[in-house]
């Protein structure tokens, strides 16, 4: 157990559904990340939150909506997804940007395997 | 933005042999270069990292070298074992980093 948990572990949804992925870290970190991992583009960064503020959004479609209510929790809200969005969604955390000269190890969660029908 | 390339995409070695994976990056401002290992069905985990003020770092059977002038860095695994079989990702950046496409290493008994 690395201290980063994700739920659910598996999710099957239709293109008209709305669902949310949840990530929780118990490491006292200040930065959290969402990655998409698929055969086409392994470990593709989607969103970065530092001190609960979004600092990076790598041109992700608006059908993915992140939320970071506090430094321990991160959500990814999904709506009207496409079949090509099927992938493993990984959450990660690190100590964060307040240590601006510190290059921090990212600890990954186990991922949510998403299938869009 | 940063662009990271990684070669080879697949690598098979005999147990006990060495394995080398090479990465190049594009952004000269990148100053942190981690390597992650992802075993089948598991999450990526950091195995070694190197910062831009260091040219080489070693940890038991694994070592990483960095050439900032040429913008490339490499992972070296010596005396490979079957449990080294996994996908290895290099990355480059700073606080945040961009991952390479990965190398699937198979160590044959």
HADDOCK unambig.tbl for C-alpha pairs under 7 A between the chains (distance, minus, plus):
assign (segid A and resid 41 and name CA) (segid B and resid 101 and name CA) 6.72 0.50 0.50
assign (segid A and resid 42 and name CA) (segid B and resid 101 and name CA) 5.71 0.50 0.50
assign (segid A and resid 43 and name CA) (segid B and resid 99 and name CA) 6.37 0.50 0.50
assign (segid A and resid 97 and name CA) (segid B and resid 95 and name CA) 6.68 0.50 0.50
assign (segid A and resid 103 and name CA) (segid B and resid 32 and name CA) 6.36 0.50 0.50
assign (segid A and resid 103 and name CA) (segid B and resid 94 and name CA) 6.02 0.50 0.50
assign (segid A and resid 103 and name CA) (segid B and resid 95 and name CA) 5.33 0.50 0.50
assign (segid A and resid 104 and name CA) (segid B and resid 95 and name CA) 6.47 0.50 0.50
assign (segid A and resid 107 and name CA) (segid B and resid 45 and name CA) 6.98 0.50 0.50
assign (segid A and resid 108 and name CA) (segid B and resid 43 and name CA) 6.16 0.50 0.50
assign (segid A and resid 108 and name CA) (segid B and resid 44 and name CA) 6.40 0.50 0.50
assign (segid A and resid 109 and name CA) (segid B and resid 43 and name CA) 6.49 0.50 0.50
assign (segid A and resid 110 and name CA) (segid B and resid 42 and name CA) 6.60 0.50 0.50
assign (segid A and resid 110 and name CA) (segid B and resid 43 and name CA) 5.27 0.50 0.50
